[in-house]
């Protein structure tokens, strides 16, 4: 493989910058494009900050499907729809239903486990090159639930046990010892002691971006509107310029579909809209991230205070923020912790999700010099560096002992 190849990357979030850094490690010259500055309020800024290597069981499950009507009707539930978007999402939802069988669920779980098992070591490769300055804490992640929710949790625990995921079941007293400030509404929980969380995802991303520039990388704040070709070489088309590369990576999250559609590859990518709010100067109330499974929300102690995150809202990229979802997060946070000060920083972000809850990583089926890296749903932050390492290895034509077929876009054609 010619190490003098010029590589273009679309997307300056955690997956785009991770791809760029691992491509640089292999000697390639890399230019990153994004319509916004790195660290702007996108998914890599506003996520829960969890490093979740245990999260192999996704939402394509029969028990989740059965709970959809109740979740939609519940004012405290995690699921919501923008009704003007329903006609557009019906094809995606039909494909999702077809992926909720036990065999499909296990196929997703096994293939997620394969890359999640490598997620923290890939991060550590990059962390070794920056000054983390207390931005990552190794205190684990705690899930709690009440007794009404035990059946669904039993399935998660069983599947993760089968995959070899390390998990520690905890009772009421143990939960209180871990997090004494939580109101005692819980019945039981599971603790993942080796999981980590970010004190500021934005600052970590910016440190990675600074490392990329330090190593000779280039960044252009431009919106890539299309990809054309000179013979087999891809050309990025902006408003008024063209950039030719040997190979390119599309890693712009939920916005990737507009480019893949133009490449005549109909990948069923949609977006789960997620929200957050902050409660400033309250991070001392929790020692680690806590997720209340029944209501599908979590709280992470961060530099900005307590970040309350959650909601799966189907509404596409263009609908405005839903104030009802913000209110839902505020009420849930107070349900868990009692009185809290006035919230701030209402945020909406987009989780790029495929109906089988597996990401797309690898070459386009139509253009061998175009590579994809998107669709990591709730695990985009966790899987950023390992995804960049995998895709950069594909571009460098390296051998691997991983089975990567399940991440190919060809599975949709």
ZAROMAR-165508 format. One record per residue (C-alpha): x, y, z; residue in three letters; residue number from 1. Coordinates in steps of 0.1 Angstrom, whole numbers. Layout:
east, north, up, res, n
X, Y, Z, ALA, NUM
...
This chain:
east, north, up, res, n
0, 0, 0, UNK, 1
13, 34, -10, UNK, 2
18, 54, 22, UNK, 3
17, 87, 3, UNK, 4
-20, 84, -4, UNK, 5
-41, 115, 3, UNK, 6
-72, 106, 24, UNK, 7
-102, 129, 29, UNK, 8
-125, 124, 59, UNK, 9
-160, 139, 61, UNK, 10
-169, 145, 98, UNK, 11
-150, 161, 127, UNK, 12
-168, 142, 155, UNK, 13
-153, 113, 174, UNK, 14
-154, 89, 145, UNK, 15
-141, 113, 119, UNK, 16
-112, 124, 141, UNK, 17
-105, 88, 152, UNK, 18
-103, 77, 116, UNK, 19
-79, 106, 109, UNK, 20
-56, 98, 138, UNK, 21
-53, 61, 130, UNK, 22
-48, 69, 93, UNK, 23
-20, 92, 103, UNK, 24
-4, 63, 123, UNK, 25
-3, 44, 91, UNK, 26
16, 72, 73, UNK, 27
-13, 87, 52, UNK, 28
-18, 124, 46, UNK, 29
-53, 133, 59, UNK, 30
-76, 162, 55, UNK, 31
-108, 164, 76, UNK, 32
-139, 184, 64, UNK, 33
-169, 195, 85, UNK, 34
-194, 222, 81, UNK, 35
-189, 231, 118, UNK, 36
-158, 234, 140, UNK, 37
-148, 203, 160, UNK, 38
-165, 203, 194, UNK, 39
-195, 221, 181, UNK, 40
-229, 210, 197, UNK, 41
-232, 177, 178, UNK, 42
-234, 142, 191, UNK, 43
-197, 141, 201, UNK, 44
-203, 172, 223, UNK, 45
-236, 163, 239, UNK, 46
-235, 126, 245, UNK, 47
-236, 108, 279, UNK, 48
-199, 105, 280, UNK, 49
-200, 68, 287, UNK, 50
-172, 44, 277, UNK, 51
-195, 13, 276, UNK, 52
-177, -18, 265, UNK, 53
-204, -40, 281, UNK, 54
-233, -27, 260, UNK, 55
-234, -55, 234, UNK, 56
-272, -61, 236, UNK, 57
-290, -35, 215, UNK, 58
-326, -25, 211, UNK, 59
-335, -49, 183, UNK, 60
-353, -72, 207, UNK, 61
-388, -87, 210, UNK, 62
-392, -74, 245, UNK, 63
-384, -38, 234, UNK, 64
-408, -41, 205, UNK, 65
-436, -54, 228, UNK, 66
-430, -24, 251, UNK, 67
-433, 3, 223, UNK, 68
-470, 11, 227, UNK, 69
-466, 15, 265, UNK, 70
-435, 36, 261, UNK, 71
-452, 59, 236, UNK, 72
-482, 64, 260, UNK, 73
-461, 70, 291, UNK, 74
-454, 106, 300, UNK, 75
-422, 95, 318, UNK, 76
-411, 69, 292, UNK, 77
-381, 71, 270, UNK, 78
-397, 68, 235, UNK, 79
-414, 96, 215, UNK, 80
-424, 104, 180, UNK, 81
-427, 135, 159, UNK, 82
-459, 125, 142, UNK, 83
-451, 145, 110, UNK, 84
-421, 121, 106, UNK, 85
-441, 88, 109, UNK, 86
-446, 83, 72, UNK, 87
-409, 87, 65, UNK, 88
-399, 62, 92, UNK, 89
-423, 34, 84, UNK, 90
-398, 16, 60, UNK, 91
-371, 18, 87, UNK, 92
-395, 5, 114, UNK, 93
-406, -25, 93, UNK, 94
-369, -34, 88, UNK, 95
-364, -30, 126, UNK, 96
-393, -54, 133, UNK, 97
-377, -80, 111, UNK, 98
-345, -77, 131, UNK, 99
-361, -84, 165, UNK, 100
-361, -122, 163, UNK, 101
-339, -140, 188, UNK, 102
-314, -151, 161, UNK, 103
-311, -115, 147, UNK, 104
-308, -101, 183, UNK, 105
-279, -125, 190, UNK, 106
-263, -118, 157, UNK, 107
-262, -81, 166, UNK, 108
-250, -88, 201, UNK, 109
-221, -110, 190, UNK, 110
-209, -85, 164, UNK, 111
-212, -56, 188, UNK, 112
-194, -75, 215, UNK, 113
-165, -82, 190, UNK, 114
-158, -45, 186, UNK, 115
-168, -34, 221, UNK, 116
-142, -58, 236, UNK, 117
-116, -37, 218, UNK, 118
-130, -3, 225, UNK, 119
-111, 7, 256, UNK, 120
-77, -4, 243, UNK, 121
-82, 16, 211, UNK, 122
-90, 47, 233, UNK, 123
-59, 40, 254, UNK, 124
-38, 41, 222, UNK, 125
-49, 77, 216, UNK, 126
-50, 87, 253, UNK, 127
-13, 78, 255, UNK, 128
-5, 106, 232, UNK, 129
-24, 134, 250, UNK, 130
-26, 150, 284, UNK, 131
-60, 137, 298, UNK, 132
-58, 161, 328, UNK, 133
-85, 143, 348, UNK, 134
-110, 142, 319, UNK, 135
-116, 105, 322, UNK, 136
-128, 88, 354, UNK, 137
-126, 50, 360, UNK, 138
-154, 45, 385, UNK, 139
-177, 22, 366, UNK, 140
-213, 27, 354, UNK, 141
-243, 17, 374, UNK, 142
-277, 6, 361, UNK, 143
-307, 5, 384, UNK, 144
-344, -6, 380, UNK, 145
-375, -13, 400, UNK, 146
-391, -47, 404, UNK, 147
-415, -40, 375, UNK, 148
-387, -42, 351, UNK, 149
-369, -74, 361, UNK, 150
-378, -96, 331, UNK, 151
-362, -73, 306, UNK, 152
-331, -69, 327, UNK, 153
-328, -107, 332, UNK, 154
-325, -110, 294, UNK, 155
-297, -84, 292, UNK, 156
-278, -101, 320, UNK, 157
-282, -135, 305, UNK, 158
-270, -125, 271, UNK, 159
-241, -106, 284, UNK, 160
-231, -135, 306, UNK, 161
-232, -158, 275, UNK, 162
-208, -133, 257, UNK, 163
-184, -132, 286, UNK, 164
-192, -96, 297, UNK, 165
-181, -89, 333, UNK, 166
-210, -76, 353, UNK, 167
-218, -74, 390, UNK, 168
-254, -77, 402, UNK, 169
-261, -53, 431, UNK, 170
-289, -52, 457, UNK, 171
-304, -22, 474, UNK, 172
-278, -19, 501, UNK, 173
-249, -22, 476, UNK, 174
-266, 5, 454, UNK, 175
-269, 28, 484, UNK, 176
-232, 22, 493, UNK, 177
-222, 31, 457, UNK, 178
-246, 61, 453, UNK, 179
-260, 73, 487, UNK, 180
-277, 104, 473, UNK, 181
-301, 84, 450, UNK, 182
-337, 82, 464, UNK, 183
-344, 46, 474, UNK, 184
-370, 38, 447, UNK, 185
-348, 10, 432, UNK, 186
-352, -27, 435, UNK, 187
-318, -40, 421, UNK, 188
-291, -31, 396, UNK, 189
-260, -41, 378, UNK, 190
-226, -25, 381, UNK, 191
-199, -25, 354, UNK, 192
-168, -15, 375, UNK, 193
-144, -14, 345, UNK, 194
-165, 11, 325, UNK, 195
-154, 47, 324, UNK, 196
-169, 82, 319, UNK, 197
-158, 115, 304, UNK, 198
-158, 146, 325, UNK, 199
-160, 166, 292, UNK, 200
-165, 148, 259, UNK, 201
-159, 181, 241, UNK, 202
-125, 186, 257, UNK, 203
-114, 151, 249, UNK, 204
-124, 155, 213, UNK, 205
-106, 188, 210, UNK, 206
-74, 173, 224, UNK, 207
-77, 146, 198, UNK, 208
-82, 173, 171, UNK, 209
-51, 192, 184, UNK, 210
-31, 160, 181, UNK, 211
-43, 155, 146, UNK, 212
-32, 190, 136, UNK, 213
1, 186, 154, UNK, 214
8, 155, 133, UNK, 215
4, 175, 101, UNK, 216
-33, 170, 95, UNK, 217
-54, 196, 78, UNK, 218
-89, 208, 85, UNK, 219
-113, 226, 62, UNK, 220
-145, 240, 76, UNK, 221
-167, 233, 46, UNK, 222
-199, 214, 38, UNK, 223
-193, 185, 15, UNK, 224
-224, 185, -7, UNK, 225
-215, 156, -31, UNK, 226
-188, 132, -41, UNK, 227
-179, 128, -77, UNK, 228
-152, 108, -94, UNK, 229
-122, 113, -118, UNK, 230
-119, 77, -130, UNK, 231
-118, 60, -96, UNK, 232
-105, 89, -75, UNK, 233
-132, 105, -53, UNK, 234
-137, 143, -55, UNK, 235
-153, 162, -26, UNK, 236
-177, 189, -39, UNK, 237
-183, 220, -17, UNK, 238
-202, 252, -25, UNK, 239
-174, 265, -47, UNK, 240
-144, 242, -46, UNK, 241
-134, 206, -55, UNK, 242
-109, 184, -36, UNK, 243
-95, 152, -51, UNK, 244
-83, 123, -30, UNK, 245
-70, 88, -34, UNK, 246
-95, 75, -9, UNK, 247
-122, 90, 14, UNK, 248
-141, 82, 46, UNK, 249
-177, 92, 52, UNK, 250
-180, 95, 90, UNK, 251
-205, 123, 96, UNK, 252
-230, 104, 117, UNK, 253
-267, 109, 109, UNK, 254
-258, 133, 81, UNK, 255
-240, 105, 62, UNK, 256
-271, 93, 44, UNK, 257
-273, 124, 22, UNK, 258
-239, 115, 7, UNK, 259
-245, 77, 5, UNK, 260
-278, 84, -13, UNK, 261
-259, 104, -39, UNK, 262
-236, 74, -43, UNK, 263
-267, 54, -53, UNK, 264
-264, 32, -22, UNK, 265
-297, 31, -3, UNK, 266
-286, 24, 33, UNK, 267
-315, 26, 57, UNK, 268
-299, 50, 81, UNK, 269
-322, 70, 104, UNK, 270
-317, 90, 135, UNK, 271
-327, 86, 171, UNK, 272
-329, 120, 186, UNK, 273
-314, 123, 221, UNK, 274
-315, 152, 246, UNK, 275
-296, 165, 275, UNK, 276
-298, 192, 302, UNK, 277
-273, 202, 329, UNK, 278
-277, 210, 366, UNK, 279
-247, 232, 374, UNK, 280
-225, 226, 404, UNK, 281
-243, 193, 413, UNK, 282
-217, 168, 400, UNK, 283
-208, 160, 437, UNK, 284
-242, 142, 441, UNK, 285
-231, 112, 420, UNK, 286
-198, 93, 420, UNK, 287
-203, 77, 385, UNK, 288
-230, 76, 357, UNK, 289
-263, 61, 369, UNK, 290
-289, 48, 344, UNK, 291
-325, 42, 355, UNK, 292
-335, 15, 331, UNK, 293
-373, 18, 335, UNK, 294
-374, 53, 323, UNK, 295
-345, 51, 298, UNK, 296
-325, 80, 311, UNK, 297
-291, 85, 328, UNK, 298
-272, 111, 348, UNK, 299
-234, 116, 344, UNK, 300
-213, 138, 367, UNK, 301
-193, 161, 345, UNK, 302
-174, 194, 346, UNK, 303
-205, 213, 336, UNK, 304
-224, 197, 365, UNK, 305
-248, 168, 363, UNK, 306
-256, 159, 326, UNK, 307
-290, 143, 323, UNK, 308
-294, 124, 291, UNK, 309
-319, 102, 274, UNK, 310
-349, 98, 251, UNK, 311
-353, 80, 219, UNK, 312
-373, 103, 197, UNK, 313
-379, 96, 160, UNK, 314
-383, 128, 142, UNK, 315
-356, 132, 116, UNK, 316
-329, 159, 113, UNK, 317
-351, 189, 106, UNK, 318
-378, 190, 133, UNK, 319
-371, 214, 162, UNK, 320
-363, 205, 198, UNK, 321
-392, 191, 218, UNK, 322
-398, 209, 250, UNK, 323
-418, 180, 263, UNK, 324
-386, 158, 261, UNK, 325
-366, 184, 281, UNK, 326
-393, 185, 307, UNK, 327
-392, 147, 308, UNK, 328
-355, 147, 316, UNK, 329
-359, 174, 343, UNK, 330
-387, 155, 360, UNK, 331
-368, 122, 358, UNK, 332
-337, 137, 373, UNK, 333
-357, 151, 403, UNK, 334
-373, 117, 407, UNK, 335
-339, 102, 411, UNK, 336
-322, 129, 432, UNK, 337
-349, 151, 447, UNK, 338
-345, 189, 447, UNK, 339
-322, 203, 421, UNK, 340
-314, 239, 410, UNK, 341
-327, 254, 377, UNK, 342
-315, 235, 347, UNK, 343
-295, 249, 318, UNK, 344
-281, 240, 284, UNK, 345
-310, 223, 266, UNK, 346
-295, 202, 238, UNK, 347
-307, 180, 210, UNK, 348
-284, 156, 191, UNK, 349
-288, 128, 165, UNK, 350
-278, 92, 170, UNK, 351
-273, 75, 136, UNK, 352
-290, 41, 137, UNK, 353
-295, 12, 113, UNK, 354
-325, -12, 117, UNK, 355
-302, -41, 128, UNK, 356
-283, -18, 153, UNK, 357
-250, -26, 137, UNK, 358
-228, 1, 123, UNK, 359
-216, 4, 87, UNK, 360
-179, 1, 84, UNK, 361
-160, -6, 52, UNK, 362
-160, 2, 15, UNK, 363
-189, 13, -5, UNK, 364
-204, -14, -27, UNK, 365
-203, 9, -57, UNK, 366
-170, 27, -52, UNK, 367
-139, 9, -39, UNK, 368
-121, 41, -28, UNK, 369
-150, 53, -6, UNK, 370
-152, 40, 29, UNK, 371
-180, 43, 55, UNK, 372
-179, 47, 92, UNK, 373
-213, 55, 107, UNK, 374
-244, 41, 123, UNK, 375
-231, 34, 158, UNK, 376
-264, 45, 175, UNK, 377
-261, 49, 213, UNK, 378
-224, 37, 212, UNK, 379
-209, 63, 189, UNK, 380
-187, 77, 217, UNK, 381
-176, 43, 230, UNK, 382
-168, 30, 195, UNK, 383
-151, 60, 179, UNK, 384
-114, 50, 182, UNK, 385
-119, 13, 175, UNK, 386
-140, 21, 145, UNK, 387
-113, 44, 132, UNK, 388
-87, 18, 138, UNK, 389
-107, -9, 119, UNK, 390
-115, 14, 89, UNK, 391
-80, 27, 86, UNK, 392
-68, -9, 86, UNK, 393
-91, -17, 57, UNK, 394
-78, 13, 38, UNK, 395
-42, 2, 44, UNK, 396
-53, -33, 32, UNK, 397
-40, -49, 65, UNK, 398
-49, -84, 75, UNK, 399
-72, -88, 105, UNK, 400
-85, -117, 126, UNK, 401
-119, -99, 130, UNK, 402
-149, -109, 110, UNK, 403
-160, -76, 94, UNK, 404
-186, -89, 70, UNK, 405
-215, -80, 93, UNK, 406
-206, -43, 92, UNK, 407
-206, -41, 54, UNK, 408
-232, -19, 37, UNK, 409
-237, -48, 13, UNK, 410
-260, -64, 39, UNK, 411
-287, -40, 28, UNK, 412
-286, -48, -9, UNK, 413
